[in-house]
Amino acid sequence: MAKYTKQEKSWMFYDWATSAFSIIIATAIFPIYYKAVAENAGVSNANADAFWSYSVSIATFILALFGPILGTIADYKGYKKKLFIFFLMVGVLATAGMALPIESWIFLLIMYVLAEVGSSGSGLFYNAFLVDVTEEKRMNEISSRGYAIGYIGSVIPFVLCIALIILAQQKMIPISTASASQLSFLITALWWGLFTIPLLKNVHQVYYVEREPKIIANSFRRLGNTFKEIRKYRNIFLFLIAYFFYIDGVGTIISLAAVYGTSVGLDSNGLLIALLAVQIVAAPFAILFGKLSGKFGTKKMIYVGIIIYTFVCFFALFLDTLLEFWILAMLVATSQGGIQALSRSYFAQMVPKEKSNEFFGFYNIFGKFAAVLGPFLFGITAQLTGNSSFGVFSIVILFIIGFFMLMIVPDHEAKTIKAEGSFPQGG
């Protein structure tokens, strides 16, 4: 990555650090471990899925509620990194807490909620740091590369954790499968913390609002003004509405993939290997999305991602074999990183740099409140029908709404930011 600055590389490397949490805790090993503990405690399959999805909703609701005011505070000089570190520590410590030998499904869900709050909270400020580390014309490339590096980086701890679990299952190492899973959670916490060090050392807040007395009171005042601006500037508001729906579908499929796979009777080892393959395949496709956005436009490539995810929801209705899960997983891999990376950079190009945290607070609240809806929709549908496949299918409505809302957003929007950091009113 010789052509990238130290700040750009350090920022991208945080995706390497946090992606271990995304795959091991939020997507693969922890959900399977939780399901096993819950079912051993007598919780039915459908209820275990529902309680998991409710926990996802609770975690995202917490950050959605406090994200905007935290973002507004973080725009003051010196506060962005302090808040980033606080949520980083919450996430790392809660993840390590999952490794404690307490086989209680309620305890596991509590630790998960805390860890997810830490991950999402630190992610809010990490995303906002994008304006501090690179120039506008490089944002698509840097954001996409970050996701690609994250997928590559997640493979190493994921392979190690899968190996531990399989060796424990085969009695080739003197620990139980449960202990191997718990050790995986500790590895995740260490990986996350260790590889965040480059960002902590080299990434600094360049754009900021000067400190003033009564920071919290003035933050609420500024937040109110920002909310008025978001409503006033039609283009940003329309994009956030579209993002609200389609990113909810993306996040729901990511967070419920392993739980859903086990519900349709897939072998846990085969499921883990399929999810590992997703990480490997997703890396080059994230870079490809970034490159193609330069040729066809960011918005068109987001459309492509939405269409692929819509097909995934339909395909899930007929999924009942490991081969079909592999097909679905590879479809997700082609667009998972690209749609998230381009959404992040598309929004970053639109906002005033010195108020990036404040605006990313709203980006966060739209994304996180959206993530309350999807898992809840999945959970309710799965419980009412007794079939998790219908739960996945119900998510298709989110992609359809997001697609048509995005069509209303003017194509030239991301290019209209003014040099002084303001942006024009949509008309």
BELLINVEN-V671586 format. One record per helix or strand of 3 or more residues. SS is the DSSP state (2 for helix, 1 for strand). FROM is the first residue (numbers start at 1). TO is the last residue. Records with the same first field share a line. If there is no record, write none. Layout:
# BELLINVEN-V671586
SS->FROM-TO  FROM-TO
This chain:
# BELLINVEN-V671586
2->6-25  29-40  45-74  79-97  105-128  130-133  136-169  177-194  197-202  215-232  234-263  268-296  298-316  322-348  353-385  388-393  396-408  413-415
